[in-house]
């Protein structure tokens, strides 16, 4: 065997282990580029809103919009993916996000930020069912969790680096101009992602499944009918997930305010970028080993561990009043991603073959519509006091974690669940 053949063989084995194929690599490239541009600016939107004259309630409205629109976009995103195919659907989704970035760049007003958010918030939410569905189409059953984990891992790269670059932009050009420049960079990166996505992702057409399948030949566009097909185990997971997301979303928009404005030793925008990078690096380190184990064992322990980390973060944050303590808090925040790919993998495992993207979107539609109330509630609680906001979030976390520990169904090994395809 030559050196070149040996290298090629090792590369092939590594790619196989990490569930990498041409289409999935195209999706991952898109996730990095669009995500990098988005995260350079999105994480600092609360600061930008304040700089433009928006108040605390405007920040709460932005976060409520994020949750509500993410919910409302998730189901049509899944339906369009089932109907048009992943490649065509992603083309539409990226164009919509680009229009949102352009609006924020062109009009420096907090009202324009909210209007643009209606468009660019859509990208992550509306594209997620399509990308996860593609992973399930092109990968074997034994690599589903690894594929979803690689997607989650790669998503965290821009989450880690984006705020660092965005923090530098703010340091160089100020809170207003720096964020607008970041959105301009987001627009350019989205254009590059659009080109790569259309070149690398194979042209997939909607699957035609026999009428014996639980869904009809065409994707189901009525969410009420689709809800009847939802597995009881998925419904139980959904309830626990909703409660835990209240724990996350009540303080979510105000974490940057706490870190940069409230605590005794406030951090700079660049330091907050470092904290975000620490959070995402922590998540990156746990994804692959957890995915390897989850594909070979029951899944409830991984999700339960995630719920515990969700619960502890607001309490840890409340006692973090310096950069050093915030580092520990953001490491804990990164660990909340421990079982997230496992949870997404279960949703797809339990969904009917001909409407997996639609079922995935329906799950997020229900979850995020309910959770959208948490953001506005978080703004009200923050006005009472930041501590009230964080303690309330902690209480929701305890309820959700205990409920799932007692009533949550275990997540079966794929072979045991009859998921072979």
N, C-alpha and C positions, 0 to 999 in steps of 0.2 A: 504493500500500500504506500502510495506517495504521500508527501507532506500535504499536498493540496487536497488529496482525497480524504486524508485524515481530518483535516480542518473542515472540509465540507460535511463530513459525517458528523463531527461534533456540533457544527452549526445546526444541522438538521435535527439532531437529537435535542438540542437546547430549544430550538423553535417549537418542536413537538411538545416538549415538557411545558413550555410557556403558552401553548395553544395559539401560536402565531401562524396565520395564513395571509395571503395577499389581501383579501377583503378586510380582515380584521386589522392588519397593519394600516390600511387606508383609513379605517375608522379611527384608529388610535392617533394617526397623524392629524386628522381633523380635530380630535379632542384636544390635543396639545396646542395647536395653533389658535383655534377659536377660544379655547379656555384661557390661554395665556393672555390674549388681548382683553378678554372679559374680566379676568381677575386683577389685571393691572389697575383697573378703575373701580370695579364693582365693590371691592372690600372697603373703599374709602367713600362710598356714596353718602353715608350718614354725615361725614365731615363736609363733603361737598355741598350737601343740602343746607347745612348750617351756614356755610360761607356765602351761599346764594340768598340767604334770608329766610329759608324754611325753618320751622321750629321742630320741637320734639314730636308733635303729632304728625308732621310731614314725614318724619323718619318712621314712625309707627305705621303710617299709611303705606310707605314704600315696602316695608316688610310684610304687611298684610297683603299687598298686591302681589308680592313675590310668591307667597304661599297660595293665594287664591288663583292667580293666573297659572301658576305651575300646575295646580289641580285641573283647571279648566282646559289647559292645553294638553295635558297628558293623554286623555282619552282620544281626542281627535288625532293626536300624534300617532298613537297606536293604530287607530282605524286607518289612517292614510298609509301607514307603513304596510298594513295587511292588504290594503286595496291597490296601492300603486307600486309596491316594492320599496325596499329600503333606499336604494340609490336615488330614485326620483323624489321620494319623500324628504330625504336629507337636503337635496338641492333647494327645495322650497323653504325648508326650515332655516337654512343658512342665509338665504336672501332676506327673510323677514328680520333676522337678528342684525344683519348689516344695515338695514334701514333704521333700526333703533339706535345703533351706534352713531350713524350719520346725523340723526336728529339732535343728539346731545352735543355733538361737536359744533353744529351750526347755530344752536340757540342756547346761550348761557343763562338759563333761567330754571329755577327749581321746578316750575310747572312742566318745562320741556323734559327735565330728567324723568319725571313721573310718566309723561307721555311716551318717551323713548323706552322706558323700562317695560311698558306694555309689549313692546316688540322684542327687545333683546333678552328680557327675562324668559321669553318663550323658548330660546334655543336649547338650554339644558333640559327643560321639562319636556318639550315636544320631541326632542331627538332621542331621549333616553329609551323609550319603548322600541324605537326603530333599531338603535344600536344593539340593545340586548337581544332583540329578536334575531338580528343578523348573526350574532354570536351563536345562538342556538341552532340556526340553520346550517352553518358551515362547520361546526365542531361536533365531535362524537360526544355521547352522553357523559362518559368518564372525564371529559375536559370542560364541562359546562361551568362549574364553579371556578376553575382556573381561568377560563375565558372572561367571565364576569369580573373576576378579581383583577386581571390584567387591565381591563377597562377602568375599573375603580382606581387602580394604582396609577395608571397614566393620567387620569383626571387630576390626581393630586400633584403632579409635577407642575402644571401651571398654577395650581392653588398655592404651591410653595413659593415659586419664583415670581409669579405675577405681582403679589403685594410688595415684594422687595423692590422690583423695578418701579412699581407705582409709587412707593415711598420715596424713591430717588427722584422721580418726576416732581413730586410735591416739594421735596427739599430744594430742587433747582428752580422751579417756576411758581411755587406757591400752591395753595389749596385749590384755587379756581382754575388757573391756567394749566397747572400740572395734571389735574384730572381730565381736562379737555384734551390735552395732548395724549394722555393714556387711551382715551376713547378713539382718537385718531389712529393710534397704533393698532387698536383692536380691529378697526375697520380694514386696515391693510392686511393684517394676519388672516382675517376671515376670507379675504379675496384669494390669498394663497391656499388656504384650506379648501376652498371651493374647487380650485383647479385640481389639487391632489386627490380629493375625494372622488371626483368624477373620473379621474384617470385610473385609480387603483381599485376601487370597489367594483366587483363584477355586477353586470346588469342583471338583477334578480327580478323575477316576475312573481306575482302572488301565487301561492301554492294552491293547487286544486286537490282538495281532499274528498274522499268518497263520502257519500251522504250518510254513511254509518257513523261518521264522526259526530261529536256532540254539537258542533257548529254547522251551519249550512255551508254550501259551496262558496258563497260570498261572505266576506267578513261582516260580523254583526255590528250595526251602527246604533242600535238601541241599547243604551247602558242598562236599562232595567231588565231587558231580556238576558243580557250578558251576565248580570249580577246573579241570576238564577243558576248559572253554570259554575259559579265560584265555589271551590272546594271548601268544606267546613273548616279544615285546618287553616286555610288561607284567611278565612273570616276571623278566626281567633287571633291569628297573627296581626291582622289589620287593626283590631281593637287595641291590642297592646301597643302597637306601633303608634297609633294616634295619641295615646296618653303620654308615651315617651317623647313624641315630637312636641307636645306642649312644654315639656321640660326643656327641650332644646330651643324652641322658638320664642318663648317669653323673653329671654334675655339676649337673643341672637343679635339683633341690630344694635344693641347697646354695649356689646363687648368692647368695641373700638372706642366708644365714648367713655366707658369705665377706665380703659387703659390709658387714654390720651388726655382725659379731662378731669376725672373724678378723684383718682387715688392720690395718696400723699406725695408720691414721686412719679408724676406722669411720664409716659414714654413718648418718644418722637414717632413720626410716621415711619421712618426707616426701622426703628426698633420694633414697631408693631409688625412691620413686614418680616423681620427676623423671627418674631414669635409665631407668625403664621407659617413660615418656612419650617420651624421646629415642629409645629403641629402636623404638617403634611409629611415631613420626613418620618415622624413616628408612625403615621399611617402606612407609608410606603414599606417600612421594615416588617410590618406584620402581615401584609396582604398575601404574599406568596406562600409562606409556611402555613398560614391558616387555610388557604385554599387547598393546598395539598392534603391537609388533614381532613378538611370538611368533605372532600370528594370521596373519602374512604371511611367515614364514620357518621354517626348521628349529628344533627346540626343544632339542636336546641341549646347545648352548652355554649356554643360560639355566639349565638344571638343574645343569650342571657348575659354573658360577659359584656357585650356591647351595651346593653341596657344599664348595667351597673356603672359603666364609665360615663354614660350620658348623665346619670343621676348625680354623680360626685362632682362633675365639673362646675356647676353654678356655686356649690358650697365652697369648693377650692378657690374659685375666682373671688368670692366675697372676702376671703382672708388674704388675698394677694394684693399688696400695696406698693410693690417695687418690681423692677424689671426681673430681678432674680427669682422672686416668688411667682411672677407671671410665667416664667419659663417652665416651672413645674406644673402650673395649671394648664399650659398649652400642650405639654407632653400628655397629660391626662386627657385633654380634648382630642388629641390625635388617636389615642387608644379607643375612642368610641367607634372608630371604623373597623374594629376587630372582626365583627361578624356581619357587616353590612353586605358584602358580596354574597355571603351565604344566604342572607334573607332574600336578596334579589333572585338568587338561583332557585330558591324554593318556590317563589311565585311563578317562575317560568316552568318549573317541573310540574306544578299542579295545574297549569293552564292547558286547555285543549290545543291540539296541534295546529288547527287552522285559524286560531285567533289568539295566539300567544301575546303578540304586541298589544292587541286590543284589551286583553285581560290585564296585562301589566299596566296599561294606561288607566284602566278602570280602578285598579287598586290605588294608584296615586291620585286619581280624581277624588275618590271618596276621602282618602287620608288628608289631602292637602286642603280640600274645601273646609273640612272640620277644623283643621289646625290653623287655617288662616285667621281665625278669631284670636289665636294666641298672641299674634304680633300687636294688634291694637290693644288687647288686654295688657300686654307687656308695657306699652307706652303709658297706660293709665297707672299701672303699678310703679313704673319708674318715676312718675310725677309725685307719687306718695313718698317713695324713697328708693334708691337703687338697691338697698338691702331687702326691701319688701319684694322687689322684682325677683331677686336671686333666690330668696327663701321659698317663694311660691313655686318657682321652677323646680327646686329640689324636692318639694313635697309631691309634685306631679311625677317626678322620676321614681320616687319610692313606690307610689301606687302602681305605676306601670310595670316596674320590675317585679314586685311581689305578685302581681296578677299574672304575669307571664310565667313566673316560676311555678305557680300553683296550677294554672289552667292551660298554659300553652302546651300544644302537642309537639312531640318530638319530631325532628326532621329526618325522614328515613334515608338510608343508603340507597342510591339510585337503583341498584339491582333488586333490592328488596321491595322497592316501590313499583317495580314493573315499568320503569321509564325507558327501557331500551328502545332505540329507534333504528 
